[in-house]
Amino acid sequence: MKKVERINTIMRYINNRAHFTISEIMREFNISRSTAVRDIREIEAMGMPLVAEVGRDGGYFVMSNSVLPTVRFTDNEIKALFIAFMATRNQQLPYLKSRQSLAEKLLGLISENQQDDLVLLNQILLFEGTNPHNPDLLDLSDLPHPMLEKLIQILLVDRYLLLSIKEDTEIKSYPVYLLHLYREKSLWQIEGFDLVEEKRRIIPVDNLTSVEPYAAKRRLSKKKILERLSKQEEVSNLVLDLGPKAIAQYKKYHPLKFSISYTNPYQTTATLKTFIHVHHSEELTEVINWLLFLGGDIRIREIPEEVLAGLQERVNLYRQP
């Protein structure tokens, strides 16, 4: 753990305790006595009101009615926070309605000069999906699915979930262990392990009708879930060598599950290995479109016949007068 990170963690540790000793700090953070003493002195110098107790069992306590020192941001940190806020302003993120109050609280922590810089940035910078005539406009289409925030609240407590989704005209329920919640192509998706069929399952959040903790008495442990998933891993059927131009395109956009391995120290060549479900029409179409997006700076080592046929059909289509 780096020094700055360690001192911040020690400050939070101290602030949550009525009393602590140097020995406790040494054990908790696995550091020497001299390092613990130096860290405590630095924390005192930052303004935390610590009171030392003399004696064999002496230690420290935080002066009553006192809390951590006021947070201070550097100019670059303020700009980083503000630009991140701007870039994700219309991205269907959860807790979107809380961003305004959060922004107001952050503004209250910074100087007038820093506020002036942010006003100027707000006038100059525009990001994709922003209304240039009214950048602060929040459309209904910007709001995420109403189930998303409830899902996040539940999964922070329990990742074993009972998900009910609408499929055509039916409501179906799936008990899953949530592996990831991710956003791809403007859609939120749940990647989970189906606890009944014991396989990986992708569920669009937009299809959710309800989500509850899964109250089964006997649950498959996370370790066993990962073991069973590893046994189900498909052998790669798409293998590509990428040159520098294709790598640049890859960085602009790539399907979430696709990753590359660089094959030289300069990161100008790379290899991509993945498995394509050729019988999933949507995935097949997406892969074909993406391969065309990569351009000509690739060498195909292995490719499913269905993908190759789709590429050829698309090329023939482009050739037609």
Summary of the structure (lengths in Angstrom):
residues: 321
radius of gyration: 26.5
end to end distance: 63.2
largest distance: 92.8
contacts: 793
relative contact order: 0.06
helix: 42%
strand: 21%
